[in-house]
């Protein structure tokens, strides 16, 4: 057996093993605000899943959430679901549910107090919004939030839905 053939077999084996053990971005299990374990897969949209990473102390996050709620209300029946992921520390978790209720947020809020999912998704700033396809692949990333960003996010959702319909 030649060394190039062995190298090929080794690389092929590593590729297969990596794909077998690769975890989908939707396979993650997090706690809901009512202390139930929930996988993102059960909250995923049929076509797209919007994941909004936020925290109670993040002012741009708080400005974004009511705008995202409006987009969620408009697209939830079109195969798009939203999931909020609070990355508040354990000592601030008691503030999450009252805040999302006061902002009128109706999409599910999950808790990531140790930032494990946030780190897995390479999120380094708040707010960060991701749009995932049905398999959990990241299609779009938006960091920060200023007035008018909601239109950019909605335009991206429209574009991705149109692309999916082709």
C-alpha positions in Angstrom: 0.0 0.0 0.0 1.5 3.4 -1.0 1.8 6.2 1.5 -0.6 8.4 -0.6 -3.2 5.7 -0.5 -2.8 5.4 3.3 -3.1 9.2 3.6 -6.3 9.1 1.5 -7.8 6.4 3.7 -6.9 8.3 6.9 -8.4 11.5 5.7 -11.5 9.7 4.4 -11.9 8.0 7.8 -11.6 11.3 9.7 -14.1 12.9 7.4 -16.6 10.1 8.0 -16.1 10.2 11.8 -16.5 14.0 11.9 -19.8 13.9 10.0 -21.1 11.1 12.1 -20.4 12.9 15.3 -21.2 16.5 14.1 -24.0 18.0 16.2 -26.6 20.0 14.3 -27.1 23.5 15.6 -30.7 22.5 16.3 -29.8 19.4 18.4 -29.0 21.6 21.4 -31.0 21.2 24.6 -31.6 24.2 26.7 -33.9 25.1 29.6 -37.0 27.2 29.0 -38.1 30.0 31.2 -40.5 27.6 32.9 -37.7 25.1 33.8 -38.4 22.5 31.1 -35.7 21.0 28.9 -36.3 21.9 25.3 -34.3 21.1 22.1 -34.0 23.7 19.5 -35.2 21.1 17.0 -38.7 21.1 18.7 -38.8 24.9 18.4 -37.4 25.1 14.8 -39.3 26.5 12.0 -40.4 24.4 9.0 -38.2 26.5 6.7 -36.2 28.9 8.8 -35.3 29.3 12.5 -34.4 32.8 13.8 -32.2 32.6 16.9 -31.8 35.8 18.9 -29.0 35.9 21.5 -29.7 38.5 24.2 -29.4 39.5 27.8 -31.5 41.6 30.2 -28.7 44.1 30.7 -28.2 44.7 27.0 -30.0 47.9 25.9 -29.9 47.2 22.1 -31.3 43.7 22.9 -34.3 45.2 24.7 -34.9 47.6 21.8 -34.7 44.7 19.3 -37.1 42.3 21.0 -40.4 44.1 20.3 -39.4 44.6 16.7 -38.5 40.9 16.4 -41.9 40.1 17.9 -43.6 41.9 15.1 -41.6 40.0 12.5 -42.3 36.8 14.3 -46.0 37.5 14.2 -45.9 38.2 10.5 -43.9 35.1 9.5 -44.7 32.3 12.0 -47.4 30.9 9.7 -44.9 30.9 6.8 -42.5 28.3 8.1 -40.4 30.7 10.2 -40.0 30.3 13.9 -38.2 32.5 16.4 -36.3 31.5 19.5 -34.8 33.9 22.0 -31.7 32.7 23.9 -31.0 34.6 27.1 -27.3 34.4 28.1 -27.9 36.0 31.4 -25.8 34.7 34.3 -27.5 32.4 36.8 -28.0 35.3 39.3 -29.9 37.3 36.6 -32.2 34.5 35.4 -35.1 35.7 37.6 -35.2 38.9 35.4 -35.6 37.1 32.1 -39.3 36.0 32.2 -40.6 39.3 33.6 -38.7 41.3 31.0 -39.8 39.3 27.9 -43.4 39.4 29.2 -43.2 43.2 29.6 -41.9 43.6 26.1 -44.7 41.5 24.7 -42.5 38.7 23.4 -44.5 35.6 22.4 -41.8 33.5 20.8 -40.1 30.9 23.1 -37.2 32.1 25.3 -34.6 29.6 26.2 -31.8 30.0 28.8 -28.0 29.6 28.2 -26.6 30.8 31.5 -23.2 29.3 30.9 -23.1 30.5 27.3 -22.3 27.0 26.0 -24.6 27.3 23.0 -23.6 30.9 22.5 -19.9 29.8 22.3 -20.7 26.9 20.0 -22.3 29.3 17.6 -19.3 31.7 17.8 -21.4 34.5 19.1 -19.2 37.2 20.6 -21.5 40.2 21.0 -25.0 41.0 22.0 -27.5 41.1 20.4 -26.7 38.6 17.7 -29.4 37.2 15.5 -28.8 34.0 13.4 -31.1 32.6 10.7 -30.8 28.8 10.3 -32.2 26.6 7.7 -34.3 23.5 8.5 -31.1 21.4 9.0 -29.6 24.0 11.4 -27.1 25.5 9.0 -26.4 29.2 9.5 -27.6 31.3 6.6 -27.4 34.8 8.0 -25.9 36.6 11.0 -26.7 40.1 12.3 -24.8 41.6 15.1 -26.0 44.6 17.1 -29.2 46.5 16.7 -30.0 50.1 15.7 -33.2 51.6 14.4 -34.0 50.3 11.0 -32.2 47.0 11.5 -35.5 45.2 11.7 -36.2 46.0 8.1 -32.8 44.5 7.1 -33.7 41.4 9.0 -37.1 41.1 7.5 -35.7 41.6 4.0 -33.3 38.8 4.6 -36.1 36.5 5.8 -38.1 37.4 2.6 -35.1 36.7 0.5 -34.4 33.3 2.1 -38.1 32.3 1.9 -38.1 33.2 -1.8 -34.9 31.2 -2.4 -36.4 28.2 -0.6 -39.6 28.4 -2.8 -37.5 28.1 -6.0 
